[in-house]
Amino acid sequence: MDLGDIRAWDVAGLSTLQTTLSSRGDTLTDVKSKLQSIGQLPGWQGESVHAARQKFTITADDLSDEIATVSAVQELARQTEVAVEHLQAELKKLESDAAANQMMLHDDGQVTYSTAGKEADEIEGLKRAELQIETAARALITQAADVDSDATAVLHKAASGEITAGDATSTEDIKKTGREQGSLTTDPPAPQLTPLEAKEYWDALSPEQQNYVLSQHPGWVGNVDGIPAAVRDKANRAMIPVERARLEAERKRLQDNIDDNIFGGTFTNEDAALWYVEQKLKDLDAVETELAKTISDGNPETPDRPRDLKLLVLDMTSGERGHAAVAVGNPDTADNISVTTPGFGTTVNGSLGGMIDEASNLKNEAERQLDWAGKNTTVSTVAWIGYDTPNSTGQGNFDAQRGYSDVTSETKARDAARPLATFYQGLDAAAETADPRIVALGHSYGSVATSYALQSSQGAGVDEAVFYGSPGLGEIVAAPWSSAVGPEQLGLDKGDAYVIGIDGDLIAGSGLFGGDPASNEDFVQLSSGEGTDLTGVHREGGDSHADYPRSTVLPNHERQLKMPGYNLAAIVAGSGLELREQ
């Protein structure tokens, strides 16, 4: 199977086949109905009549299997037509993209092009286009092969008499049974797909197949980076009751074991396991609470409306604690996207609501600045709790000690690097805009995690990064080697990496992980003190380690970010209005 086969697939022939089979099915149904009527032999009695009736019944049953087989092949033809039309439409898009980049798309999915006379940045753009087109082409070929394989299997069963009516008796049930045996299968995304591969996997599915995944297997795609935000949101919302039922069953199992054990969970750690299960149930409560909140447009005569939130991550299995990520606005259509990674003590239950509020305030201020600057671009801000942060709470006697030990170790930051990097890459892959600006925001210990995510992935598609309240950026994990982590190690250009510190923030000045980034002249230092911003608004300065994204309440009850938050918004928006330290 290759692109040439997709291009040559006879969609019109599939449509004609459906019409023919429909007519054949109607004829068989009519014959079966007449046989059943004749088989009653009204007015006749005796043993010979009974035998005759049995013969008519057997003949009608044979026709039931025939009707089921025709219905199966008809459904196969219908679904194949839909799938092939979709594949051909996607192929035309790829051919158009290739032509726009002066590339040749070959039937095996490979792309060739000339770099003669091209500048370095043009060649880099061509390489990105090549990767996207070839990845999409491979996904189309894979999906086409799956369709062809399914069709072959159904036709083989039809030819060998393996498709039957089963226990169905009515004509509609017989046809339904047949259709079920003629349906195309839909495979889950393969494990370890890159975000771009995941995006192309989804795009290669027909709308019917996409609906099937969302309705029957939402867990396949909800947490897969590269899948569109609206799809992830719908899938993850559908998984909330599923995860709740699973955790409640696990809670009961653990509680029963503890109740049946004379020592409780002392020697089995099941009491600790039960505590973490209960925390995850509270995490689900917190997620549901936030998704259910509404906002008012200020008009008492109109109903409040849901907040524009996208649940991009709902993971209650991979970590000791629950993980979640929520976008304010749609990152797939935004020109500017920020991802905030928090630090010590952050949990879904205890922190998600506050982080969403902070993300909303950040988005509002970024949009205000863009409007002030006359820039017509859009913003989405993401609160990402996608790793087990160092945490001092727990059921055990030594959990507090463990938490403080974790926060002085890089282990959890390194553990966060891969999921955070692929999350950035997933936003880039799923974006409908040509090249969205992605801004990484790392607070406190989260700045260490952000550093390792960027270092381990040559920047992960991130355009700019701000580290605030940072105890350091950790060790250098790959060349180029230097005395300390700088923009180059993070995969960023000089001038695209920023730090914000607040006077008196002992964590920000500790330099615990590789030194204080504020002392590195390659980072742009942004103001955190009281003053007037570049739009003429007077703002309070930050006072503590937790103050960076916080706001004050004005006399008119509106919220206004403090100076550190203003500067965060300026970088997120790309407004050029950031206030730098003199």
C-alpha positions in Angstrom: 0.0 0.0 0.0 1.3 3.4 -0.9 0.1 6.9 -1.8 -0.5 5.9 -5.4 -2.9 3.2 -4.2 -4.8 5.7 -2.1 -5.0 8.1 -5.1 -6.3 5.3 -7.4 -8.9 3.9 -5.0 -12.3 3.8 -6.8 -14.7 5.6 -4.5 -17.4 5.7 -7.2 -17.2 1.9 -7.5 -17.7 1.6 -3.8 -20.8 3.8 -4.0 -22.2 1.7 -6.8 -21.5 -1.5 -4.9 -23.5 -0.1 -1.9 -26.5 0.6 -4.2 -26.4 -2.9 -5.7 -26.1 -4.6 -2.4 -29.0 -2.5 -1.0 -31.2 -3.7 -3.8 -30.0 -7.3 -3.3 -30.7 -7.0 0.4 -34.2 -5.7 -0.2 -34.9 -8.6 -2.6 -33.7 -11.2 -0.1 -35.8 -9.6 2.7 -38.9 -9.7 0.5 -38.3 -13.3 -0.5 -37.7 -14.3 3.2 -40.9 -12.6 4.2 -42.9 -14.4 1.6 -41.3 -17.8 2.5 -42.2 -17.2 6.1 -45.8 -16.4 5.1 -46.1 -19.4 2.7 -44.5 -21.6 5.4 -47.5 -21.1 7.6 -49.6 -23.2 5.0 -52.9 -21.9 6.3 -55.8 -24.3 6.1 -53.6 -27.4 6.0 -53.2 -30.0 8.8 -51.3 -33.2 9.5 -47.8 -34.6 9.8 -46.9 -34.0 6.1 -47.8 -30.3 6.6 -45.5 -30.1 9.6 -42.6 -31.4 7.6 -43.4 -28.9 4.8 -43.4 -26.1 7.3 -40.0 -27.1 8.6 -38.6 -27.1 5.1 -39.8 -23.5 4.5 -38.4 -22.5 7.9 -34.9 -23.9 7.1 -35.0 -22.1 3.7 -35.9 -18.8 5.4 -33.1 -19.3 8.0 -30.6 -19.8 5.1 -31.8 -16.5 3.7 -31.3 -14.8 7.1 -27.6 -15.6 6.9 -27.6 -14.4 3.3 -29.2 -11.1 4.4 -26.7 -10.7 7.2 -23.8 -11.3 4.7 -25.2 -8.8 2.2 -25.6 -6.2 5.1 -22.1 -6.9 6.2 -20.6 -6.3 2.8 -22.8 -3.3 2.2 -21.7 -1.7 5.5 -18.1 -2.5 4.7 -18.5 -0.7 1.3 -20.1 2.3 3.0 -17.4 2.6 5.7 -14.6 2.0 3.2 -16.0 4.7 1.0 -16.0 7.2 3.9 -12.5 6.2 5.0 -11.1 6.4 1.4 -12.7 9.8 0.7 -11.1 11.1 3.9 -7.7 9.6 3.0 -7.9 11.1 -0.5 -8.8 14.5 0.8 -5.9 14.4 3.3 -3.6 13.3 0.5 -4.6 16.3 -1.6 -3.8 18.6 1.3 -0.3 17.0 1.5 0.3 17.3 -2.2 -0.7 21.0 -2.0 1.6 21.6 1.0 4.5 19.8 -0.9 3.8 22.0 -4.0 3.7 25.1 -1.9 7.2 24.3 -0.6 8.5 23.3 -4.1 8.8 19.7 -3.0 8.1 16.4 -4.7 5.9 13.9 -2.7 6.6 10.4 -3.9 4.3 7.4 -3.6 6.3 5.8 -0.8 5.8 9.0 1.3 9.3 10.4 0.9 9.8 14.1 0.0 12.6 15.5 -2.1 13.5 19.1 -2.8 16.4 21.3 -3.7 18.2 23.6 -1.3 20.2 25.3 -4.0 20.4 29.1 -3.4 18.5 28.8 -0.1 19.4 30.7 3.1 20.0 28.8 6.3 16.6 29.8 7.8 14.8 28.8 4.6 16.5 25.4 4.7 15.4 25.0 8.3 11.8 25.8 7.3 12.0 23.2 4.5 13.3 20.6 6.9 10.3 21.2 9.2 7.9 21.0 6.3 9.6 17.8 5.1 9.2 16.2 8.6 5.5 17.2 8.8 4.6 16.0 5.3 6.5 12.7 5.5 5.0 12.0 8.9 1.5 12.7 7.6 2.1 10.5 4.5 3.2 7.6 6.7 0.1 7.9 8.8 -2.1 7.9 5.6 -0.3 4.8 4.3 -0.7 3.0 7.6 -4.4 3.9 7.8 -5.0 2.8 4.2 -3.3 -0.5 4.9 -5.5 -1.0 7.9 -8.6 -0.3 5.8 -7.5 -2.7 3.1 -6.7 -5.4 5.7 -10.1 -5.1 7.3 -11.9 -5.2 4.0 -10.0 -8.3 3.0 -10.9 -10.0 6.3 -14.6 -9.2 6.0 -14.8 -10.3 2.3 -13.0 -13.6 3.2 -15.6 -14.2 6.0 -18.4 -13.4 3.5 -17.1 -15.8 0.9 -16.6 -18.6 3.4 -20.0 -18.3 5.0 -18.6 -17.2 8.4 -21.1 -14.2 8.6 -24.4 -15.3 10.1 -27.6 -13.9 11.5 -26.8 -15.5 14.9 -29.8 -15.4 17.2 -31.5 -12.5 15.3 -35.0 -13.1 14.0 -36.4 -9.8 12.9 -35.2 -8.4 9.6 -33.8 -5.2 11.2 -31.9 -7.2 13.8 -30.5 -9.5 11.2 -29.3 -6.5 9.2 -27.8 -4.9 12.3 -26.0 -8.1 13.1 -24.6 -8.2 9.6 -23.5 -4.6 9.7 -21.6 -5.2 13.0 -19.7 -8.0 11.3 -18.8 -5.7 8.3 -17.5 -2.7 10.3 -13.9 -1.5 9.9 -11.8 -1.7 13.0 -10.1 1.3 14.6 -6.7 0.9 16.2 -5.4 2.9 19.2 -2.4 5.1 18.7 0.8 3.1 18.8 2.8 3.5 22.0 5.7 6.0 22.0 4.4 8.0 19.1 6.1 11.4 18.8 3.6 14.3 19.2 3.7 14.9 15.4 3.0 11.3 14.7 0.1 11.3 17.1 -1.4 14.4 15.4 -1.1 12.7 12.0 -2.6 9.4 13.4 -5.7 11.4 14.4 -5.9 13.3 11.2 -5.7 10.1 9.2 -8.8 8.7 10.9 -12.2 9.3 9.2 -14.7 11.4 11.1 -16.6 8.1 11.9 -13.5 6.6 13.3 -12.7 9.7 15.4 -16.3 9.6 16.8 -15.9 5.9 17.6 -12.7 6.6 19.6 -14.2 9.4 21.5 -17.4 7.5 22.4 -15.9 4.1 23.0 -12.2 4.6 23.9 -11.6 8.1 25.1 -8.7 6.9 27.2 -6.8 6.2 24.0 -6.3 9.9 23.2 -6.9 12.1 26.2 -3.4 12.3 27.4 -1.6 11.8 24.1 0.5 14.9 23.2 -0.1 16.0 19.7 -3.9 15.2 19.7 -6.0 18.4 19.2 -6.9 20.2 22.4 -10.7 20.0 21.8 -10.4 16.2 21.3 -8.2 15.8 24.5 -10.7 17.9 26.4 -13.7 15.9 25.4 -11.9 12.6 26.0 -10.6 13.5 29.4 -13.9 14.8 30.6 -15.4 11.5 29.5 -12.7 9.7 31.5 -13.6 11.4 34.8 -16.5 9.0 35.8 -14.4 6.1 34.5 -11.5 7.0 36.7 -13.7 7.7 39.6 -15.3 4.3 39.4 -11.9 2.6 39.1 -10.5 4.5 42.1 -13.6 3.9 44.3 -13.3 0.2 43.6 -9.6 0.3 44.5 -10.4 2.2 47.7 -12.9 -0.5 48.7 -10.5 -3.3 47.9 -7.8 -1.7 50.0 -10.1 -0.8 52.9 -11.5 -4.4 52.9 -7.9 -5.8 53.1 -7.1 -3.4 55.9 -10.2 -4.3 57.8 -9.5 -8.0 57.4 -5.9 -7.7 58.7 -5.3 -7.7 62.4 -2.4 -5.2 61.9 -4.4 -3.0 59.5 -2.0 -1.8 56.8 1.0 -1.5 59.1 3.1 -4.2 57.5 1.6 -4.0 54.0 1.6 -0.3 53.2 -2.0 -0.6 52.1 -2.9 2.2 54.5 -0.6 4.5 52.6 -1.9 3.2 49.2 -5.4 3.9 50.5 -4.5 7.5 51.4 -3.1 8.2 47.9 -6.2 6.7 46.3 -8.3 9.0 48.4 -6.2 12.0 47.3 -6.7 11.1 43.7 -10.5 11.0 44.3 -10.2 14.5 45.7 -8.1 15.4 42.6 -11.1 14.4 40.5 -13.4 16.4 42.6 -11.2 19.5 42.1 -11.1 19.0 38.4 -14.9 18.6 38.2 -15.4 21.7 40.4 -13.2 23.8 38.1 -14.8 22.6 34.9 -18.2 23.3 36.3 -17.5 26.9 37.2 -19.2 29.7 35.2 -18.6 33.3 34.6 -20.9 36.3 34.1 -20.9 38.8 31.3 -22.1 41.4 33.8 -25.7 41.3 32.5 -28.1 40.0 35.1 -30.6 39.1 32.4 -28.3 36.6 30.7 -27.2 33.3 32.1 -23.7 32.7 33.2 -21.5 30.9 30.7 -19.0 28.1 31.1 -15.4 29.2 31.3 -13.3 28.5 28.1 -11.2 25.7 29.6 -9.6 22.7 27.9 -8.7 19.6 30.1 -5.5 18.6 28.3 -4.3 16.1 30.9 -6.1 13.8 33.3 -3.7 11.1 34.6 -4.6 9.2 37.7 -2.3 6.2 37.0 1.3 7.2 36.1 2.2 8.9 39.4 1.9 8.6 43.1 -0.4 11.6 42.9 -2.9 12.7 40.3 -1.8 14.8 37.4 -3.8 17.4 35.4 -3.3 20.2 32.9 -5.9 22.8 32.0 -5.7 25.4 29.2 -7.5 28.8 29.5 -8.5 29.4 25.9 -7.8 27.1 22.9 -4.1 26.5 22.5 -4.6 25.1 19.0 -5.8 28.4 17.6 -3.8 30.7 19.8 -0.8 32.7 18.4 0.8 32.8 21.9 0.8 29.9 24.3 2.3 29.7 27.8 2.8 26.7 30.0 3.3 27.2 33.7 5.1 24.5 35.7 4.8 24.8 39.5 7.1 23.6 42.3 7.1 22.3 45.9 3.8 21.4 47.5 1.6 21.7 44.3 -1.2 19.2 44.0 -4.3 19.0 41.8 -6.6 19.0 44.7 -4.9 21.9 46.5 -3.6 24.0 43.7 -5.4 23.5 40.4 -8.1 26.1 41.1 -5.6 28.8 42.1 -3.4 28.0 39.0 -6.4 28.3 36.7 -7.3 31.6 38.2 -3.7 32.8 37.8 -3.7 31.6 34.2 -6.9 33.5 33.5 -5.4 36.7 35.0 -2.3 36.2 33.0 -4.3 35.7 29.8 -6.4 38.8 30.5 -3.3 41.0 31.1 -1.5 39.6 28.0 -4.6 40.4 25.9 -4.8 43.9 27.4 -1.2 44.6 26.5 -1.7 43.3 22.9 -4.7 45.6 22.6 -2.8 48.5 24.0 0.1 47.8 21.5 -2.3 47.4 18.6 -1.4 43.8 18.0 -4.1 41.5 16.7 -3.0 38.2 18.2 -4.5 35.7 20.6 -3.4 34.0 23.8 -3.9 30.7 25.6 -2.4 30.0 29.0 -1.9 26.5 30.4 -1.6 25.3 34.1 0.4 22.1 34.0 0.6 19.8 37.0 2.0 16.9 35.0 4.4 15.5 37.5 4.8 14.5 41.1 6.1 17.7 42.7 8.1 17.5 45.9 5.5 17.4 48.6 5.6 17.2 52.4 2.0 15.9 52.9 1.2 12.2 53.2 -0.1 9.4 55.4 3.3 8.3 56.7 5.3 9.6 59.6 8.2 10.4 57.3 6.4 12.0 54.4 7.3 15.6 55.5 10.9 14.6 55.8 10.8 12.9 52.4 9.2 16.0 50.9 11.9 18.3 52.1 14.5 15.8 50.9 12.9 15.7 47.5 12.9 19.5 47.1 16.6 19.6 47.6 17.2 16.9 45.0 16.9 17.1 41.2 15.3 13.7 40.9 11.7 14.8 40.5 12.7 17.7 38.2 14.5 15.2 35.9 11.5 12.9 36.1 9.3 15.8 34.9 11.6 16.6 31.9 10.3 14.1 29.4 6.5 14.6 29.9 6.9 18.3 30.0 9.0 18.4 26.9 6.6 16.3 24.9 3.7 18.4 26.2 5.4 21.5 24.7 6.0 19.6 21.4 2.4 18.4 21.4 1.1 22.0 21.6 3.3 22.8 18.6 2.2 19.7 16.6 -1.5 20.3 17.2 -1.5 24.0 16.5 -3.6 25.2 13.7 -1.6 28.4 13.4 1.6 28.2 11.3 4.1 28.8 14.0 2.7 29.6 17.5 4.9 31.3 20.1 5.3 28.9 23.0 6.5 30.4 26.3 7.7 28.2 29.1 7.1 29.5 32.6 8.8 27.8 35.5 8.2 28.8 39.1 10.4 27.8 42.0 11.3 24.0 41.8 9.2 24.1 38.6 12.0 26.2 37.0 14.4 23.3 37.5 11.9 20.9 35.8 11.5 23.4 33.0 15.3 23.7 32.5 15.7 19.9 32.3 12.7 19.6 29.9 14.3 22.2 27.5 17.8 20.9 27.9 16.8 17.3 27.1 14.9 18.2 23.9 16.9 21.0 22.3 14.3 23.5 23.4 11.2 21.3 22.6 9.8 23.9 20.2 9.7 26.6 23.0 10.4 30.1 21.8 11.0 31.9 25.1 11.2 31.0 28.8 10.8 32.8 32.1 12.2 31.4 35.3 10.9 33.1 38.4 11.6 32.5 42.1 14.2 30.0 40.8 16.6 28.2 43.0 18.7 27.4 39.9 18.5 25.6 36.6 20.3 22.4 37.5 23.3 20.8 35.8 24.2 21.0 32.1 23.1 17.7 30.6 24.3 18.1 27.0 26.7 20.2 24.9 27.6 23.0 24.6 29.3 22.8 28.0 29.6 25.9 30.1 30.0 26.9 33.7 26.3 27.3 34.1 23.0 26.7 32.3 22.3 29.5 29.8 20.0 30.1 26.9 22.1 28.1 24.5 21.9 24.9 26.7 18.1 25.5 26.9 17.8 25.6 23.1 16.9 29.3 23.2 18.5 32.3 21.5 20.2 34.9 23.7 17.6 37.5 24.7 14.8 34.9 24.8 15.4 33.6 28.3 14.3 35.7 31.3 14.5 35.6 35.1 12.5 37.4 37.7 13.4 37.6 41.4 11.8 39.3 44.3 13.9 41.0 46.9 13.7 39.0 50.1 12.9 35.7 48.2 15.4 33.5 49.8 14.6 30.6 47.4 15.2 32.7 44.4 18.6 33.7 45.6 19.7 30.4 47.0 21.4 29.0 43.9 20.8 25.5 45.2 20.7 23.9 41.8 23.7 25.2 39.8 23.8 28.8 41.0 21.4 31.7 40.8 20.3 32.4 37.2 19.8 36.0 38.0 23.6 36.3 38.3 24.0 35.1 34.7 24.2 38.0 32.3 22.9 35.9 29.4 19.5 36.0 31.0 17.3 39.1 30.7 16.4 40.4 34.2 12.8 41.6 34.6 11.5 44.0 37.2 9.5 42.8 40.2 9.4 46.0 42.2 6.6 48.6 42.6 6.4 51.1 39.8 4.7 52.2 36.7 4.6 49.8 33.8 5.2 50.8 30.1 1.4 51.2 29.6 1.3 53.8 32.3 -0.3 51.7 35.0 1.1 51.8 38.5 1.6 48.4 40.1 2.5 47.0 43.4 5.7 45.0 43.6 6.1 41.4 44.7 6.7 40.7 48.4 7.2 36.9 48.7 8.1 33.7 46.9 4.5 33.0 46.1 3.8 36.6 44.8 5.0 36.4 41.2 1.6 35.6 39.5 -0.6 37.2 42.2 -2.8 40.2 41.8 -4.2 43.0 43.9 -7.9 44.0 44.2 -8.6 47.5 43.0 -11.2 49.8 44.5 -13.5 48.9 41.6 -13.1 45.3 42.6 -11.1 44.4 39.4 -8.0 42.4 39.8 -4.6 43.8 38.7 -1.4 41.8 38.5 1.5 42.9 40.4 4.7 43.9 38.6 6.1 40.4 38.3 2.8 39.2 36.8 2.7 42.1 34.4 6.1 41.1 33.1 5.1 37.5 32.8 2.2 38.6 30.7 4.4 40.8 28.5 6.6 37.9 27.6 3.6 35.6 27.1 2.0 38.1 24.7 5.2 39.1 23.0 3.9 42.6 23.4 7.4 44.1 23.8 6.2 46.0 26.9 8.2 44.1 29.5 9.9 46.3 32.2 13.5 45.3 32.6 15.8 45.8 35.5 18.0 48.8 35.1 
